[in-house]
Amino acid sequence: MDLPSIARIRDYWLDGAHHTDIDREFGNRIALCAPHLPYLVRLQRELIRRLVRHSIEQGVRQFLDLGSGVPTGGNVHEIAQDMDPASRVVYVDLDPRIAHEGTSLLADNADSTYLHADIREPAQILEAPELRELLNLDKPVTVLMIETLLHIPDSDNPAAVVAAYTERLCSGSFLAISHFSPSEELTTGLGMFDRMYGAPPSVSLRDPDQLERFFTGLELVAPGIVPVPLWHPASRDDIARNPELAQVHVGLGRTP
């Protein structure tokens, strides 16, 4: 707990309660250099609500959230089980501290669980007894990768990682990916952080064309790869001013 955690920093930006003074200090440093980042993180939390709602409306009742962070503040299980109490959710994160905290938070929820695992090991996750106890891969599952691939470099072949999950999904399943794209604001912010505080957290930015390649073999749900505010907004209030300028994109693919 003496090191900052990206997951707990996100919790801080989302006005959660599962972060430390160290996380707040580091989060404030990031926000000083790139003040738009907390806003984009909040946009993606609202996006999760829309993705889960769309999945439920399409008949999906099973969710696999990869790179989950802290499962609080309107996360997948709360949204899905509010719409249908029979919904089942498995969260996965590599950080053992986050996984331990997530397990504690879900202790009273029999239809949700938290795995401490590396998402770059799909077979290990998909064959985990805890997952198999909750999810039936012979029925549709929605796999969520919200900001997740940002932390996987090209050297780890993220396209192969994604394909290893989608190949195991039955027809009617979904894959949702959101991803930060290169932008002048973010490049400037990262450079400022480096000059002020040292090397920033390592991230792999990818443009919409690169993001689309992760959906190879899937049917992209309309409107395709778009800035987060423009993906199925529930109302006009969901559409931020100048939404096309939000340099974080999202896509939802369906297994044929």
C-alpha positions as a printed NumPy array, in Angstrom:
array([[  0.   ,   0.   ,   0.   ],
       [  3.035,   2.304,  -0.004],
       [  2.967,   2.533,  -3.829],
       [  0.32 ,   4.267,  -5.954],
       [ -2.082,   2.05 ,  -7.887],
       [ -3.686,   3.03 , -11.201],
       [ -6.858,   1.211, -10.095],
       [ -7.076,   3.142,  -6.82 ],
       [ -6.261,   6.427,  -8.597],
       [ -9.235,   5.765, -10.856],
       [-11.32 ,   5.114,  -7.749],
       [-10.185,   8.498,  -6.394],
       [-11.15 ,  10.263,  -9.623],
       [-14.541,   8.522,  -9.46 ],
       [-15.113,   9.858,  -5.923],
       [-14.798,   6.377,  -4.439],
       [-13.536,   5.447,  -0.991],
       [-10.955,   2.771,  -1.819],
       [ -7.704,   4.696,  -2.204],
       [ -4.884,   6.032,  -0.05 ],
       [ -3.168,   9.368,   0.495],
       [ -0.405,   8.154,  -1.827],
       [ -2.952,   7.425,  -4.574],
       [ -4.542,  10.851,  -4.141],
       [ -1.17 ,  12.602,  -4.305],
       [ -0.145,  10.71 ,  -7.447],
       [ -3.589,  11.221,  -8.995],
       [ -3.368,  14.945,  -8.338],
       [  0.039,  15.048, -10.041],
       [ -1.375,  13.338, -13.109],
       [ -4.402,  15.647, -13.169],
       [ -2.142,  18.696, -12.885],
       [ -0.28 ,  17.642, -16.034],
       [ -3.269,  16.214, -17.919],
       [ -6.417,  17.756, -16.381],
       [ -8.714,  16.055, -18.889],
       [ -7.852,  12.513, -17.73 ],
       [-10.152,  12.308, -14.658],
       [-13.019,  13.509, -16.841],
       [-12.315,  10.818, -19.447],
       [-12.214,   8.166, -16.712],
       [-15.642,   9.325, -15.506],
       [-16.955,   9.172, -19.073],
       [-15.884,   5.545, -19.259],
       [-17.674,   4.676, -16.025],
       [-20.887,   5.922, -17.635],
       [-19.957,   3.95 , -20.737],
       [-19.877,   0.732, -18.687],
       [-23.477,   1.366, -17.695],
       [-24.515,   1.668, -21.347],
       [-22.524,  -1.398, -22.424],
       [-24.021,  -3.555, -19.673],
       [-27.524,  -2.283, -20.405],
       [-27.098,  -3.077, -24.112],
       [-25.873,  -6.589, -23.261],
       [-28.812,  -7.245, -20.941],
       [-31.23 ,  -6.031, -23.622],
       [-29.61 ,  -8.513, -26.035],
       [-30.204, -11.371, -23.603],
       [-26.724, -11.631, -22.047],
       [-26.6  , -12.369, -18.327],
       [-22.89 , -13.214, -17.931],
       [-19.996, -10.741, -17.751],
       [-16.204, -11.097, -17.637],
       [-14.498,  -7.817, -16.7  ],
       [-10.756,  -7.908, -17.444],
       [ -8.48 ,  -5.415, -15.705],
       [-11.325,  -4.446, -13.426],
       [ -9.868,  -2.254, -10.723],
       [-11.949,  -1.753,  -7.576],
       [-15.521,  -3.071,  -8.151],
       [-17.365,  -0.145,  -6.573],
       [-19.246,   2.964,  -7.592],
       [-21.726,   1.638, -10.15 ],
       [-19.57 ,  -1.138, -11.517],
       [-20.643,  -4.103, -13.646],
       [-22.278,  -6.321, -11.016],
       [-24.351,  -3.465,  -9.573],
       [-25.662,  -2.428, -12.994],
       [-26.322,  -5.928, -14.318],
       [-27.896,  -7.331, -11.162],
       [-30.092,  -4.264, -10.803],
       [-31.506,  -5.026, -14.257],
       [-31.635,  -8.789, -13.665],
       [-30.644, -10.276, -10.282],
       [-29.691, -13.523, -12.059],
       [-26.754, -11.819, -13.813],
       [-23.313, -13.206, -13.021],
       [-20.022, -11.309, -13.046],
       [-16.353, -12.298, -12.831],
       [-13.767,  -9.564, -12.282],
       [-10.048, -10.033, -13.   ],
       [ -7.037,  -7.937, -12.002],
       [ -3.301,  -8.547, -11.75 ],
       [ -2.753,  -6.352,  -8.689],
       [ -2.99 ,  -8.671,  -5.65 ],
       [ -4.017,  -5.792,  -3.38 ],
       [ -6.882,  -4.834,  -5.66 ],
       [ -7.967,  -8.458,  -6.06 ],
       [ -7.952,  -8.943,  -2.281],
       [-10.024,  -5.811,  -1.786],
       [-12.383,  -6.819,  -4.577],
       [-12.869, -10.252,  -3.044],
       [-13.768,  -8.641,   0.277],
       [-16.248,  -6.258,  -1.33 ],
       [-17.994,  -9.128,  -3.137],
       [-18.02 , -11.518,  -0.171],
       [-21.804, -11.318,   0.213],
       [-22.557, -11.524,  -3.514],
       [-22.944, -15.161,  -4.532],
       [-23.211, -14.31 ,  -8.233],
       [-19.992, -12.28 ,  -8.484],
       [-16.362, -13.126,  -7.814],
       [-12.893, -11.644,  -8.203],
       [ -9.859, -13.414,  -9.68 ],
       [ -6.25 , -12.454,  -9.069],
       [ -4.768, -13.322, -12.468],
       [ -2.875, -11.953, -15.448],
       [ -5.25 , -11.3  , -18.355],
       [ -2.379, -12.164, -20.715],
       [ -2.999, -15.783, -19.648],
       [ -6.484, -16.392, -21.109],
       [ -6.431, -20.165, -20.655],
       [ -5.613, -19.811, -16.963],
       [ -8.529, -17.421, -16.477],
       [-11.104, -19.224, -18.627],
       [-10.363, -22.553, -16.946],
       [-10.267, -21.153, -13.399],
       [-12.684, -23.074, -11.14 ],
       [-14.029, -19.81 ,  -9.726],
       [-14.956, -18.634, -13.209],
       [-16.373, -21.982, -14.277],
       [-18.567, -22.018, -11.187],
       [-20.291, -18.804, -12.285],
       [-19.99 , -18.531, -16.079],
       [-21.167, -21.023, -18.669],
       [-19.118, -20.388, -21.808],
       [-21.673, -22.296, -23.868],
       [-24.008, -19.347, -23.321],
       [-23.401, -15.699, -24.32 ],
       [-20.886, -13.714, -22.284],
       [-19.917, -10.054, -22.545],
       [-16.17 ,  -9.525, -22.108],
       [-15.212,  -6.014, -21.016],
       [-11.767,  -4.486, -21.55 ],
       [-12.232,  -0.919, -20.36 ],
       [ -8.866,   0.887, -20.528],
       [ -7.25 ,  -2.541, -20.114],
       [ -5.197,  -2.791, -23.312],
       [ -3.678,   0.606, -22.582],
       [ -1.368,  -1.21 , -20.168],
       [ -0.377,  -4.036, -22.548],
       [  2.474,  -3.145, -24.935],
       [  2.657,  -4.407, -28.517],
       [  5.52 ,  -6.672, -27.448],
       [  2.959,  -8.736, -25.49 ],
       [  0.862,  -9.217, -28.671],
       [ -2.436,  -7.842, -27.335],
       [ -4.281,  -8.887, -30.514],
       [ -3.474, -12.541, -29.77 ],
       [ -4.574, -12.073, -26.157],
       [ -7.922, -10.649, -27.263],
       [ -8.404, -13.399, -29.856],
       [ -7.756, -16.09 , -27.242],
       [-10.818, -14.849, -25.354],
       [-13.133, -14.284, -28.301],
       [-12.343, -17.705, -29.777],
       [-13.839, -19.289, -26.658],
       [-17.067, -17.288, -26.79 ],
       [-20.249, -18.748, -28.255],
       [-22.434, -17.006, -30.817],
       [-24.24 , -13.969, -29.456],
       [-21.444, -13.001, -27.069],
       [-19.903,  -9.535, -27.019],
       [-16.469,  -7.951, -26.656],
       [-16.26 ,  -4.325, -25.474],
       [-12.98 ,  -2.392, -25.644],
       [-12.257,   1.22 , -24.762],
       [ -8.827,   2.664, -25.43 ],
       [ -7.003,   5.98 , -25.195],
       [ -5.802,   7.295, -28.545],
       [ -2.764,   9.479, -29.234],
       [ -3.52 ,  13.169, -28.745],
       [ -1.602,  16.407, -28.414],
       [ -3.051,  17.012, -24.956],
       [ -1.964,  13.628, -23.64 ],
       [  1.5  ,  13.832, -25.206],
       [  1.99 ,  17.273, -23.665],
       [  0.746,  16.04 , -20.293],
       [  3.055,  13.018, -20.268],
       [  6.005,  15.24 , -21.155],
       [  5.137,  17.673, -18.375],
       [  4.84 ,  14.831, -15.855],
       [  8.258,  13.517, -16.897],
       [  9.867,  16.918, -16.371],
       [  8.177,  17.563, -13.035],
       [  8.02 ,  14.168, -11.351],
       [ 10.013,  11.632, -13.369],
       [  8.886,   8.914, -15.752],
       [  5.065,   8.633, -15.992],
       [  3.242,   5.284, -15.911],
       [  3.972,   3.329, -19.091],
       [  1.023,   3.22 , -21.519],
       [  0.44 ,   2.11 , -25.106],
       [ -1.762,   4.559, -26.989],
       [ -3.584,   3.241, -30.08 ],
       [ -5.663,   5.039, -32.699],
       [ -9.144,   3.889, -33.821],
       [ -7.761,   1.921, -36.782],
       [ -5.534,  -0.076, -34.437],
       [ -8.45 ,  -0.586, -32.065],
       [-10.604,  -1.956, -34.878],
       [ -8.093,  -4.747, -35.519],
       [ -8.883,  -6.21 , -32.092],
       [-12.389,  -6.969, -33.4  ],
       [-11.224,  -9.155, -36.292],
       [-13.773, -11.919, -36.855],
       [-16.491, -10.101, -34.9  ],
       [-19.446,  -8.035, -36.09 ],
       [-19.01 ,  -4.442, -34.952],
       [-22.179,  -3.09 , -33.373],
       [-23.279,   0.278, -34.799],
       [-21.985,   2.986, -34.684],
       [-18.628,   1.139, -34.782],
       [-15.449,   2.63 , -33.285],
       [-16.373,   6.067, -31.934],
       [-15.4  ,   8.486, -29.146],
       [-16.864,   7.255, -25.846],
       [-19.573,   9.961, -25.512],
       [-21.001,   9.014, -28.916],
       [-21.556,   5.318, -28.184],
       [-25.299,   4.836, -27.577],
       [-25.825,   7.877, -25.319],
       [-28.873,   7.343, -23.133],
       [-29.879,  10.994, -23.413],
       [-28.613,  14.338, -24.656],
       [-27.075,  14.841, -21.211],
       [-24.695,  11.934, -21.935],
       [-23.194,  13.772, -24.907],
       [-20.447,  16.093, -23.725],
       [-19.638,  19.346, -25.485],
       [-17.515,  18.611, -28.563],
       [-17.741,  14.817, -27.986],
       [-15.715,  14.097, -31.109],
       [-12.694,  15.611, -29.337],
       [-12.667,  12.944, -26.602],
       [ -9.531,  10.987, -27.486],
       [-10.703,   7.739, -25.942],
       [-12.572,   5.428, -28.291],
       [-14.81 ,   2.419, -27.82 ],
       [-16.142,  -0.46 , -29.873],
       [-18.481,  -3.374, -29.227],
       [-18.167,  -6.548, -31.274],
       [-20.586,  -9.474, -31.473],
       [-19.567, -13.061, -32.121],
       [-21.404, -14.336, -35.249]])
